[in-house]
Amino acid sequence: MFNKFNQLKDLAKMQQKAKELQKELEKIVETMEKHGYVVSVTGDQKIRYIKKDGEDMTDLVDLINDVMKKVQKESAKKMMEMGGGIGGLLGGLK
């Protein structure tokens, strides 16, 4: 009984740390310019903007972010199917 309670506490701590990490990753911003394009990306792998000759390419940004989110979900699902995920990476909660 107490073991399950401790597992829930550990899970809550891991979720809190994951949220903190997410916030920190969002603060990382890299912007590069090449061949008339300017691309800005955050550390959590979201595109902030793409510009071509000063024109915002919002539709392209939305499309790329949507497809990245879909791929991330499918990747997480595959990791869970293979016994991975956070529990697998950390050796499971004991």
N, C-alpha and C positions, 0 to 999 in steps of 0.2 A: 504494500500500500504506500509506504513512505517512498519506496523506490520510484513509483510512478509519479508521485508528487515532485520528487527531485528532478525527474526527467522533464516534467512540465516547466519547472523553474529554469532548468538548463536551456530548454528550447526558447523560453521567453528571453533569456539573456542573449542567446544567439540571434534572435530576431531583432533585438534592440541594437546589437552590434552591427548587424547587416544594414539596418536603417541609417546608423551613424556613418558607416562606410559609404553608402549610397549618397548621402549628403556631401561627404568629402569629395567623392568622385565627380559630382555635379559642379564643384568649384573649379576643377581642372578644365582649362579651355585652351585649345590650340587652334590657331588660324594660319592658313597658308594661302599663298597666291601663286598661280602658275598658269601661263597661257591665257591670261585674261579672266580666269576664274579665281574667286576667293571662297574658301571653304572654312567654316568654323565648326569644330566638334568638341564635345565635352568628354570628360574622363569616363562617364558612364555610357559612352559610345552612342550618343545622340547627336545628330547634326543640328546645329543651331541655325545655320543659314548657308546658302550657296548663292553667290552673285556672279553674274557674267556681265562684264563691262558696266558694273554698277547697278544692274537690274536684279532684283530679288527673284529667285527661282523657287518660290514657296511650294508650288505643286510638286516639284521634284524632291524637295526636302521632306514633305509629308509622305510621299511614296517610299522613299528610302527608309525613313524611320518606321513606317508601317511594316515593311518587309523584314527589317532587322528584328522588330518585336516578334514577328511570327517565327522567324528562324530561332530566336532565343527560346521561345516557348517549346518548339519542337525539340530543340537540343536538350532542354531541361527534362522533357518527357522521356526522351531516349535514355538519358542518364539514370532516371528513376527506374525505367524498365530493366536496365542492366545492373541494378543494385547500387547505383552510385548516388548522386545528389550530395547534399551536405553531409548527411549521415554516413554515406559511404566514404566520402573524403576524410571525415574525421574519425572514422572507425566506429561510428554508431554511438548512441548514448547508452551508457552502462550504469 
